[in-house]
Amino acid sequence: MIKRAIVVSSAFLLCASVSAISVSGQTSRPPLLQDIKIAKEEPIPGPTPLVKKTGSSSPTSAPPGLAVSRRTSVAALAEIDIPGNSGIIIESERGTLVFESYPDEAFNPASNVKVATAYAVLKTFGPDFRFITGVWTDGKVDLETATLTGNLYVSGRDPIFGYEHGMAIANELNRLGIRKIEGNVFVTGNFVMNYNGSASRSGYTLINTMDGGKRGASANRAWDSYLMNSGKFKPGLVVPSVTTTGSVDVSGIPGGAKLLFSHESAPMREILKVTLSYSNNFLSEKLGEMLGGTPAVERIVRRDIGASEEQFSLQTSSGLGINRVTARAQLALLKRTKKLLEGHEMKLSDILPVAGIDDGTLRGRFGGDLYAGSVVGKTGTLRRTDNGVSSLSGEFVTNQGKFLFVIFNQRGGVGRFRNFQNLLIPLAQGALGGAKPMAYAPVHMERRLAKTRIKYPERSRISLDEE
């Protein structure tokens, strides 16, 4: 349930390190929109051959050793003050230059890295991919006592698996006539629940969630919300519960175990929309791990956009730490992403937040009657790394068409950078015919993630598929 998860101190907070998560069924899931925290382990920036100094704090000064680099076809943008060290590029959908300033110098893109991760995941797995959580047993069921005598095994790596999904498993076990497990519960080493990277702790959260006597109010609220958003709510529904007598451990699936059913997550397109809208670091790192980690994300993107190491170099799949990307490389990535999405009859707005409309990091930006719905993009913020970073890239729409943009601001105050971004985009839109809302029908994030389903083995006599 996202509503209970979105406890936001500011609509602009992003790119945080993931907080430790309690294993008790009484705690609520961490927020999808993560606070910015200065962690001791965050790398301190130092000299690197992949980065050139690109400017001084004075907007009119050229970086040492470089000539002033600014080109524009729009007079209104010719004299705009640019704070800090910045790489900027704006082009029409057809590639006509609108504005650029140091587009070929490498900057820290912060959470704009998540666009690269999303592209690599989409390219590899497709938008309809679902994470599968298998439920297995090596025991037997006594329907008269509603008891499974034996062990239950849960396998899967679904990074969005939460309270409602744990209760969905309990509900399905109840439907199979199981209300008690006389045995142990085992989870595989990659099992995740409520954004907790510890499989063991996630396992304990699972059994506490399944057990009505141990379950907390947060889990019940998550289940109620899931039922409403999935359209499965019916008056008189019995709240599911499964008790266990054994312990929780981490293990593989033994050869003799039988698959009871599988829980399938919402489609990847919905997971990406939520991940990018809330700039969730945990989810982005887990998605990167699907491909083999950050090096795989970097390799796929660099190959597809034709970028060199100096133009595109990643340290993380989420944007934390020191990553280096040029504005031109990010623009090429946006173009490739648009093309990939079009092949699936999708748009950027299907995976990125629409400003002023979607919940998340752009909820409070580019809103109002004039601009709401005219900008879709990805934000990025690092308050300490590289002496302050703020980024924004995506697409805006005007009465003259669609325009792609990248703004990488570095070495300065985040608030000042955001104010600059909030000025530059509307100024460009105004000079290009005025902002125009895009064709977009918003879907609540909770409803997106409620598109889960249960699948049974093909040869099973029981067929309870619930799309």
DODRENDREN-591860 format. One record per residue (C-alpha): residue number from 1; chain; x, y, z; residue in three letters. Coordinates in steps of 0.05 Angstrom, whole numbers, plus 5000, padded with zeros to 4 digits. Layout:
N
(NUM; A; (X; Y; Z); ALA);
...
//
This chain:
467
(1; A; (5000; 5000; 5000); MET);
(2; A; (5031; 5064; 4977); ILE);
(3; A; (4989; 5115; 5014); LYS);
(4; A; (5014; 5091; 5081); ARG);
(5; A; (5084; 5090; 5053); ALA);
(6; A; (5086; 5160; 5028); ILE);
(7; A; (5103; 5199; 5091); VAL);
(8; A; (5138; 5257; 5059); VAL);
(9; A; (5171; 5315; 5095); SER);
(10; A; (5180; 5351; 5028); SER);
(11; A; (5156; 5337; 4958); ALA);
(12; A; (5227; 5349; 4934); PHE);
(13; A; (5265; 5299; 4977); LEU);
(14; A; (5299; 5243; 4938); LEU);
(15; A; (5360; 5199; 4930); CYS);
(16; A; (5367; 5173; 5001); ALA);
(17; A; (5404; 5114; 5030); SER);
(18; A; (5354; 5061; 5052); VAL);
(19; A; (5339; 5061; 5127); SER);
(20; A; (5341; 4998; 5169); ALA);
(21; A; (5274; 4964; 5170); ILE);
(22; A; (5243; 4931; 5231); SER);
(23; A; (5226; 4858; 5222); VAL);
(24; A; (5163; 4859; 5264); SER);
(25; A; (5096; 4854; 5231); GLY);
(26; A; (5076; 4915; 5272); GLN);
(27; A; (5118; 4965; 5232); THR);
(28; A; (5099; 5000; 5168); SER);
(29; A; (5136; 4995; 5103); ARG);
(30; A; (5189; 5049; 5091); PRO);
(31; A; (5168; 5107; 5046); PRO);
(32; A; (5175; 5100; 4971); LEU);
(33; A; (5198; 5173; 4971); LEU);
(34; A; (5262; 5169; 5012); GLN);
(35; A; (5292; 5225; 5052); ASP);
(36; A; (5360; 5251; 5035); ILE);
(37; A; (5408; 5227; 5089); LYS);
(38; A; (5482; 5241; 5094); ILE);
(39; A; (5510; 5173; 5109); ALA);
(40; A; (5581; 5163; 5134); LYS);
(41; A; (5595; 5113; 5079); GLU);
(42; A; (5576; 5161; 5023); GLU);
(43; A; (5639; 5171; 4982); PRO);
(44; A; (5674; 5238; 4987); ILE);
(45; A; (5688; 5265; 4918); PRO);
(46; A; (5760; 5270; 4897); GLY);
(47; A; (5801; 5281; 4834); PRO);
(48; A; (5781; 5235; 4777); THR);
(49; A; (5804; 5233; 4705); PRO);
(50; A; (5732; 5222; 4683); LEU);
(51; A; (5711; 5291; 4706); VAL);
(52; A; (5731; 5359; 4681); LYS);
(53; A; (5718; 5422; 4720); LYS);
(54; A; (5663; 5454; 4681); THR);
(55; A; (5652; 5522; 4711); GLY);
(56; A; (5659; 5569; 4770); SER);
(57; A; (5605; 5595; 4816); SER);
(58; A; (5599; 5656; 4770); SER);
(59; A; (5551; 5642; 4713); PRO);
(60; A; (5590; 5687; 4666); THR);
(61; A; (5658; 5654; 4677); SER);
(62; A; (5684; 5599; 4632); ALA);
(63; A; (5714; 5537; 4663); PRO);
(64; A; (5790; 5538; 4666); PRO);
(65; A; (5820; 5515; 4601); GLY);
(66; A; (5754; 5518; 4564); LEU);
(67; A; (5723; 5570; 4520); ALA);
(68; A; (5653; 5596; 4537); VAL);
(69; A; (5604; 5545; 4510); SER);
(70; A; (5533; 5568; 4500); ARG);
(71; A; (5490; 5563; 4438); ARG);
(72; A; (5416; 5578; 4430); THR);
(73; A; (5365; 5590; 4377); SER);
(74; A; (5319; 5626; 4426); VAL);
(75; A; (5336; 5697; 4443); ALA);
(76; A; (5302; 5694; 4510); ALA);
(77; A; (5352; 5642; 4535); LEU);
(78; A; (5415; 5677; 4510); ALA);
(79; A; (5430; 5715; 4574); GLU);
(80; A; (5400; 5670; 4627); ILE);
(81; A; (5444; 5663; 4689); ASP);
(82; A; (5467; 5591; 4701); ILE);
(83; A; (5487; 5574; 4772); PRO);
(84; A; (5545; 5531; 4793); GLY);
(85; A; (5577; 5484; 4743); ASN);
(86; A; (5525; 5461; 4694); SER);
(87; A; (5514; 5420; 4632); GLY);
(88; A; (5449; 5434; 4594); ILE);
(89; A; (5419; 5415; 4529); ILE);
(90; A; (5349; 5426; 4499); ILE);
(91; A; (5329; 5399; 4431); GLU);
(92; A; (5264; 5391; 4393); SER);
(93; A; (5238; 5320; 4383); GLU);
(94; A; (5268; 5323; 4313); ARG);
(95; A; (5337; 5343; 4338); GLY);
(96; A; (5335; 5419; 4326); THR);
(97; A; (5379; 5455; 4377); LEU);
(98; A; (5343; 5502; 4425); VAL);
(99; A; (5397; 5512; 4478); PHE);
(100; A; (5462; 5481; 4502); GLU);
(101; A; (5516; 5498; 4551); SER);
(102; A; (5575; 5451; 4563); TYR);
(103; A; (5535; 5391; 4537); PRO);
(104; A; (5598; 5348; 4528); ASP);
(105; A; (5628; 5356; 4598); GLU);
(106; A; (5615; 5301; 4649); ALA);
(107; A; (5574; 5317; 4711); PHE);
(108; A; (5542; 5278; 4767); ASN);
(109; A; (5471; 5261; 4743); PRO);
(110; A; (5448; 5239; 4813); ALA);
(111; A; (5383; 5200; 4807); SER);
(112; A; (5379; 5211; 4732); ASN);
(113; A; (5420; 5147; 4732); VAL);
(114; A; (5354; 5112; 4746); LYS);
(115; A; (5333; 5127; 4674); VAL);
(116; A; (5393; 5085; 4652); ALA);
(117; A; (5373; 5028; 4698); THR);
(118; A; (5301; 5031; 4675); ALA);
(119; A; (5323; 5030; 4602); TYR);
(120; A; (5369; 4970; 4612); ALA);
(121; A; (5315; 4931; 4650); VAL);
(122; A; (5262; 4947; 4597); LEU);
(123; A; (5310; 4928; 4541); LYS);
(124; A; (5326; 4861; 4574); THR);
(125; A; (5261; 4839; 4606); PHE);
(126; A; (5206; 4880; 4572); GLY);
(127; A; (5149; 4920; 4603); PRO);
(128; A; (5105; 4860; 4618); ASP);
(129; A; (5156; 4821; 4659); PHE);
(130; A; (5131; 4800; 4728); ARG);
(131; A; (5170; 4778; 4789); PHE);
(132; A; (5149; 4708; 4810); ILE);
(133; A; (5147; 4687; 4883); THR);
(134; A; (5138; 4612; 4887); GLY);
(135; A; (5104; 4577; 4946); VAL);
(136; A; (5127; 4505; 4955); TRP);
(137; A; (5119; 4448; 5005); THR);
(138; A; (5149; 4380; 5021); ASP);
(139; A; (5091; 4362; 5066); GLY);
(140; A; (5019; 4339; 5063); LYS);
(141; A; (4953; 4374; 5077); VAL);
(142; A; (4900; 4347; 5124); ASP);
(143; A; (4837; 4383; 5102); LEU);
(144; A; (4798; 4361; 5163); GLU);
(145; A; (4846; 4398; 5210); THR);
(146; A; (4867; 4450; 5158); ALA);
(147; A; (4939; 4432; 5174); THR);
(148; A; (5000; 4427; 5129); LEU);
(149; A; (5047; 4378; 5161); THR);
(150; A; (5115; 4394; 5133); GLY);
(151; A; (5155; 4455; 5112); ASN);
(152; A; (5135; 4514; 5070); LEU);
(153; A; (5185; 4544; 5021); TYR);
(154; A; (5180; 4613; 4991); VAL);
(155; A; (5225; 4632; 4932); SER);
(156; A; (5231; 4697; 4895); GLY);
(157; A; (5266; 4764; 4888); ARG);
(158; A; (5207; 4812; 4880); ASP);
(159; A; (5234; 4879; 4906); PRO);
(160; A; (5164; 4909; 4914); ILE);
(161; A; (5138; 4849; 4956); PHE);
(162; A; (5102; 4877; 5017); GLY);
(163; A; (5049; 4865; 5070); TYR);
(164; A; (4992; 4858; 5021); GLU);
(165; A; (5030; 4805; 4982); HIS);
(166; A; (5046; 4766; 5045); GLY);
(167; A; (4972; 4767; 5062); MET);
(168; A; (4956; 4746; 4991); ALA);
(169; A; (4998; 4684; 5002); ILE);
(170; A; (4962; 4670; 5068); ALA);
(171; A; (4896; 4680; 5032); ASN);
(172; A; (4914; 4630; 4979); GLU);
(173; A; (4937; 4579; 5030); LEU);
(174; A; (4870; 4588; 5064); ASN);
(175; A; (4835; 4575; 4998); ARG);
(176; A; (4874; 4510; 4993); LEU);
(177; A; (4848; 4491; 5062); GLY);
(178; A; (4912; 4508; 5100); ILE);
(179; A; (4907; 4549; 5164); ARG);
(180; A; (4964; 4519; 5203); LYS);
(181; A; (5035; 4498; 5185); ILE);
(182; A; (5066; 4446; 5229); GLU);
(183; A; (5137; 4455; 5204); GLY);
(184; A; (5186; 4509; 5187); ASN);
(185; A; (5183; 4565; 5136); VAL);
(186; A; (5243; 4573; 5090); PHE);
(187; A; (5257; 4632; 5044); VAL);
(188; A; (5309; 4635; 4990); THR);
(189; A; (5370; 4680; 4997); GLY);
(190; A; (5343; 4733; 4950); ASN);
(191; A; (5275; 4740; 4983); PHE);
(192; A; (5257; 4812; 4999); VAL);
(193; A; (5198; 4840; 5039); MET);
(194; A; (5183; 4912; 5056); ASN);
(195; A; (5248; 4936; 5024); TYR);
(196; A; (5290; 4896; 5073); ASN);
(197; A; (5352; 4866; 5041); GLY);
(198; A; (5359; 4812; 5094); SER);
(199; A; (5325; 4748; 5072); ALA);
(200; A; (5321; 4723; 5143); SER);
(201; A; (5288; 4785; 5170); ARG);
(202; A; (5242; 4787; 5110); SER);
(203; A; (5223; 4715; 5126); GLY);
(204; A; (5203; 4733; 5197); TYR);
(205; A; (5163; 4792; 5171); THR);
(206; A; (5127; 4743; 5124); LEU);
(207; A; (5105; 4694; 5178); ILE);
(208; A; (5083; 4751; 5224); ASN);
(209; A; (5043; 4781; 5167); THR);
(210; A; (5009; 4715; 5150); MET);
(211; A; (4990; 4702; 5223); ASP);
(212; A; (4928; 4741; 5243); GLY);
(213; A; (4949; 4737; 5316); GLY);
(214; A; (5016; 4771; 5303); LYS);
(215; A; (4998; 4816; 5246); ARG);
(216; A; (4999; 4891; 5258); GLY);
(217; A; (4950; 4945; 5237); ALA);
(218; A; (4995; 4967; 5180); SER);
(219; A; (4990; 4900; 5146); ALA);
(220; A; (4914; 4899; 5153); ASN);
(221; A; (4910; 4968; 5123); ARG);
(222; A; (4955; 4947; 5066); ALA);
(223; A; (4909; 4887; 5052); TRP);
(224; A; (4846; 4929; 5054); ASP);
(225; A; (4877; 4979; 5006); SER);
(226; A; (4900; 4923; 4959); TYR);
(227; A; (4830; 4894; 4957); LEU);
(228; A; (4800; 4961; 4940); MET);
(229; A; (4852; 4980; 4887); ASN);
(230; A; (4852; 4911; 4854); SER);
(231; A; (4776; 4908; 4851); GLY);
(232; A; (4774; 4845; 4893); LYS);
(233; A; (4738; 4874; 4953); PHE);
(234; A; (4673; 4839; 4970); LYS);
(235; A; (4629; 4848; 5032); PRO);
(236; A; (4639; 4793; 5083); GLY);
(237; A; (4709; 4773; 5063); LEU);
(238; A; (4746; 4734; 5117); VAL);
(239; A; (4813; 4763; 5136); VAL);
(240; A; (4865; 4710; 5118); PRO);
(241; A; (4909; 4678; 5171); SER);
(242; A; (4960; 4621; 5173); VAL);
(243; A; (4998; 4602; 5237); THR);
(244; A; (5064; 4567; 5239); THR);
(245; A; (5094; 4523; 5294); THR);
(246; A; (5166; 4522; 5269); GLY);
(247; A; (5221; 4573; 5256); SER);
(248; A; (5244; 4614; 5197); VAL);
(249; A; (5308; 4599; 5159); ASP);
(250; A; (5341; 4614; 5092); VAL);
(251; A; (5348; 4556; 5044); SER);
(252; A; (5341; 4533; 4973); GLY);
(253; A; (5282; 4492; 4947); ILE);
(254; A; (5293; 4417; 4959); PRO);
(255; A; (5286; 4371; 4899); GLY);
(256; A; (5224; 4336; 4925); GLY);
(257; A; (5184; 4399; 4941); ALA);
(258; A; (5119; 4412; 4904); LYS);
(259; A; (5099; 4479; 4877); LEU);
(260; A; (5032; 4499; 4906); LEU);
(261; A; (5023; 4565; 4869); PHE);
(262; A; (5061; 4628; 4849); SER);
(263; A; (5049; 4700; 4866); HIS);
(264; A; (5064; 4746; 4808); GLU);
(265; A; (5080; 4820; 4817); SER);
(266; A; (5051; 4878; 4779); ALA);
(267; A; (5082; 4885; 4709); PRO);
(268; A; (5151; 4916; 4703); MET);
(269; A; (5122; 4979; 4671); ARG);
(270; A; (5083; 4994; 4735); GLU);
(271; A; (5142; 4979; 4780); ILE);
(272; A; (5186; 5026; 4738); LEU);
(273; A; (5133; 5081; 4741); LYS);
(274; A; (5132; 5077; 4817); VAL);
(275; A; (5208; 5070; 4823); THR);
(276; A; (5222; 5131; 4780); LEU);
(277; A; (5164; 5174; 4806); SER);
(278; A; (5188; 5166; 4878); TYR);
(279; A; (5262; 5160; 4860); SER);
(280; A; (5268; 5098; 4904); ASN);
(281; A; (5341; 5078; 4912); ASN);
(282; A; (5328; 5009; 4940); PHE);
(283; A; (5283; 4988; 4882); LEU);
(284; A; (5331; 5017; 4831); SER);
(285; A; (5390; 4979; 4859); GLU);
(286; A; (5350; 4914; 4861); LYS);
(287; A; (5329; 4925; 4789); LEU);
(288; A; (5401; 4935; 4770); GLY);
(289; A; (5420; 4870; 4805); GLU);
(290; A; (5372; 4833; 4757); MET);
(291; A; (5421; 4850; 4701); LEU);
(292; A; (5484; 4833; 4739); GLY);
(293; A; (5493; 4899; 4776); GLY);
(294; A; (5515; 4969; 4756); THR);
(295; A; (5569; 4946; 4707); PRO);
(296; A; (5515; 4911; 4666); ALA);
(297; A; (5471; 4973; 4666); VAL);
(298; A; (5530; 5015; 4644); GLU);
(299; A; (5551; 4966; 4590); ARG);
(300; A; (5481; 4961; 4559); ILE);
(301; A; (5469; 5036; 4558); VAL);
(302; A; (5538; 5055; 4534); ARG);
(303; A; (5533; 5005; 4477); ARG);
(304; A; (5463; 5028; 4456); ASP);
(305; A; (5477; 5103; 4457); ILE);
(306; A; (5548; 5097; 4430); GLY);
(307; A; (5580; 5132; 4490); ALA);
(308; A; (5652; 5126; 4515); SER);
(309; A; (5673; 5117; 4587); GLU);
(310; A; (5688; 5191; 4592); GLU);
(311; A; (5616; 5206; 4569); GLN);
(312; A; (5580; 5155; 4611); PHE);
(313; A; (5608; 5122; 4674); SER);
(314; A; (5567; 5093; 4731); LEU);
(315; A; (5584; 5074; 4802); GLN);
(316; A; (5513; 5055; 4824); THR);
(317; A; (5446; 5036; 4793); SER);
(318; A; (5408; 5087; 4835); SER);
(319; A; (5450; 5151; 4827); GLY);
(320; A; (5479; 5151; 4897); LEU);
(321; A; (5554; 5164; 4898); GLY);
(322; A; (5598; 5190; 4842); ILE);
(323; A; (5571; 5176; 4773); ASN);
(324; A; (5592; 5215; 4711); ARG);
(325; A; (5549; 5229; 4650); VAL);
(326; A; (5549; 5285; 4598); THR);
(327; A; (5484; 5321; 4582); ALA);
(328; A; (5490; 5298; 4510); ARG);
(329; A; (5496; 5225; 4531); ALA);
(330; A; (5435; 5233; 4576); GLN);
(331; A; (5397; 5263; 4518); LEU);
(332; A; (5417; 5204; 4474); ALA);
(333; A; (5392; 5158; 4529); LEU);
(334; A; (5325; 5194; 4531); LEU);
(335; A; (5319; 5186; 4455); LYS);
(336; A; (5334; 5112; 4459); ARG);
(337; A; (5286; 5103; 4516); THR);
(338; A; (5230; 5138; 4477); LYS);
(339; A; (5244; 5093; 4417); LYS);
(340; A; (5244; 5030; 4460); LEU);
(341; A; (5178; 5051; 4493); LEU);
(342; A; (5146; 5066; 4426); GLU);
(343; A; (5161; 4995; 4405); GLY);
(344; A; (5115; 4973; 4462); HIS);
(345; A; (5063; 5027; 4447); GLU);
(346; A; (5086; 5066; 4508); MET);
(347; A; (5109; 5137; 4523); LYS);
(348; A; (5158; 5169; 4572); LEU);
(349; A; (5099; 5185; 4616); SER);
(350; A; (5086; 5110; 4625); ASP);
(351; A; (5150; 5104; 4666); ILE);
(352; A; (5168; 5175; 4687); LEU);
(353; A; (5127; 5222; 4731); PRO);
(354; A; (5085; 5277; 4700); VAL);
(355; A; (5098; 5342; 4736); ALA);
(356; A; (5041; 5372; 4776); GLY);
(357; A; (4998; 5309; 4768); ILE);
(358; A; (5034; 5245; 4791); ASP);
(359; A; (5052; 5234; 4863); ASP);
(360; A; (5127; 5233; 4876); GLY);
(361; A; (5185; 5280; 4865); THR);
(362; A; (5151; 5324; 4813); LEU);
(363; A; (5084; 5330; 4848); ARG);
(364; A; (5097; 5402; 4869); GLY);
(365; A; (5135; 5426; 4809); ARG);
(366; A; (5112; 5456; 4743); PHE);
(367; A; (5040; 5455; 4768); GLY);
(368; A; (4985; 5505; 4764); GLY);
(369; A; (4937; 5519; 4707); ASP);
(370; A; (4991; 5538; 4657); LEU);
(371; A; (5042; 5482; 4664); TYR);
(372; A; (5010; 5421; 4698); ALA);
(373; A; (5016; 5361; 4653); GLY);
(374; A; (5065; 5393; 4605); SER);
(375; A; (5130; 5365; 4634); VAL);
(376; A; (5151; 5293; 4645); VAL);
(377; A; (5219; 5279; 4675); GLY);
(378; A; (5267; 5250; 4726); LYS);
(379; A; (5296; 5290; 4783); THR);
(380; A; (5361; 5279; 4820); GLY);
(381; A; (5390; 5307; 4884); THR);
(382; A; (5455; 5297; 4923); LEU);
(383; A; (5465; 5349; 4977); ARG);
(384; A; (5536; 5330; 4997); ARG);
(385; A; (5568; 5292; 4939); THR);
(386; A; (5606; 5337; 4890); ASP);
(387; A; (5590; 5396; 4934); ASN);
(388; A; (5516; 5393; 4917); GLY);
(389; A; (5480; 5365; 4857); VAL);
(390; A; (5411; 5374; 4826); SER);
(391; A; (5390; 5346; 4759); SER);
(392; A; (5328; 5343; 4717); LEU);
(393; A; (5318; 5311; 4649); SER);
(394; A; (5258; 5291; 4607); GLY);
(395; A; (5209; 5321; 4558); GLU);
(396; A; (5165; 5382; 4556); PHE);
(397; A; (5108; 5398; 4509); VAL);
(398; A; (5090; 5465; 4477); THR);
(399; A; (5044; 5487; 4423); ASN);
(400; A; (5102; 5479; 4375); GLN);
(401; A; (5114; 5406; 4393); GLY);
(402; A; (5155; 5363; 4441); LYS);
(403; A; (5225; 5379; 4466); PHE);
(404; A; (5276; 5337; 4503); LEU);
(405; A; (5319; 5369; 4556); PHE);
(406; A; (5376; 5353; 4605); VAL);
(407; A; (5397; 5399; 4662); ILE);
(408; A; (5457; 5377; 4704); PHE);
(409; A; (5473; 5427; 4760); ASN);
(410; A; (5534; 5414; 4804); GLN);
(411; A; (5575; 5449; 4859); ARG);
(412; A; (5524; 5494; 4892); GLY);
(413; A; (5460; 5497; 4932); GLY);
(414; A; (5405; 5448; 4914); VAL);
(415; A; (5351; 5499; 4927); GLY);
(416; A; (5384; 5549; 4880); ARG);
(417; A; (5391; 5496; 4826); PHE);
(418; A; (5318; 5476; 4830); ARG);
(419; A; (5297; 5548; 4825); ASN);
(420; A; (5339; 5554; 4763); PHE);
(421; A; (5307; 5491; 4733); GLN);
(422; A; (5238; 5517; 4751); ASN);
(423; A; (5254; 5581; 4714); LEU);
(424; A; (5289; 5552; 4652); LEU);
(425; A; (5236; 5502; 4631); ILE);
(426; A; (5176; 5550; 4633); PRO);
(427; A; (5218; 5604; 4600); LEU);
(428; A; (5236; 5556; 4543); ALA);
(429; A; (5163; 5534; 4538); GLN);
(430; A; (5140; 5606; 4534); GLY);
(431; A; (5190; 5622; 4479); ALA);
(432; A; (5167; 5560; 4440); LEU);
(433; A; (5093; 5574; 4436); GLY);
(434; A; (5071; 5564; 4508); GLY);
(435; A; (5063; 5502; 4551); ALA);
(436; A; (5013; 5450; 4528); LYS);
(437; A; (4987; 5392; 4572); PRO);
(438; A; (5004; 5324; 4543); MET);
(439; A; (4952; 5270; 4532); ALA);
(440; A; (4957; 5233; 4598); TYR);
(441; A; (4907; 5195; 4640); ALA);
(442; A; (4937; 5188; 4711); PRO);
(443; A; (4930; 5123; 4749); VAL);
(444; A; (4940; 5122; 4824); HIS);
(445; A; (5005; 5088; 4844); MET);
(446; A; (4970; 5040; 4892); GLU);
(447; A; (4926; 5016; 4835); ARG);
(448; A; (4986; 5005; 4790); ARG);
(449; A; (5019; 4960; 4841); LEU);
(450; A; (4954; 4923; 4855); ALA);
(451; A; (4958; 4889; 4787); LYS);
(452; A; (4986; 4825; 4818); THR);
(453; A; (4960; 4755; 4806); ARG);
(454; A; (4962; 4683; 4831); ILE);
(455; A; (4981; 4628; 4783); LYS);
(456; A; (4977; 4552; 4793); TYR);
(457; A; (5018; 4499; 4759); PRO);
(458; A; (4989; 4480; 4691); GLU);
(459; A; (4974; 4409; 4712); ARG);
(460; A; (4942; 4428; 4778); SER);
(461; A; (4869; 4409; 4787); ARG);
(462; A; (4859; 4477; 4820); ILE);
(463; A; (4857; 4537; 4774); SER);
(464; A; (4849; 4601; 4814); LEU);
(465; A; (4883; 4650; 4768); ASP);
(466; A; (4864; 4720; 4790); GLU);
(467; A; (4886; 4772; 4740); GLU);
//
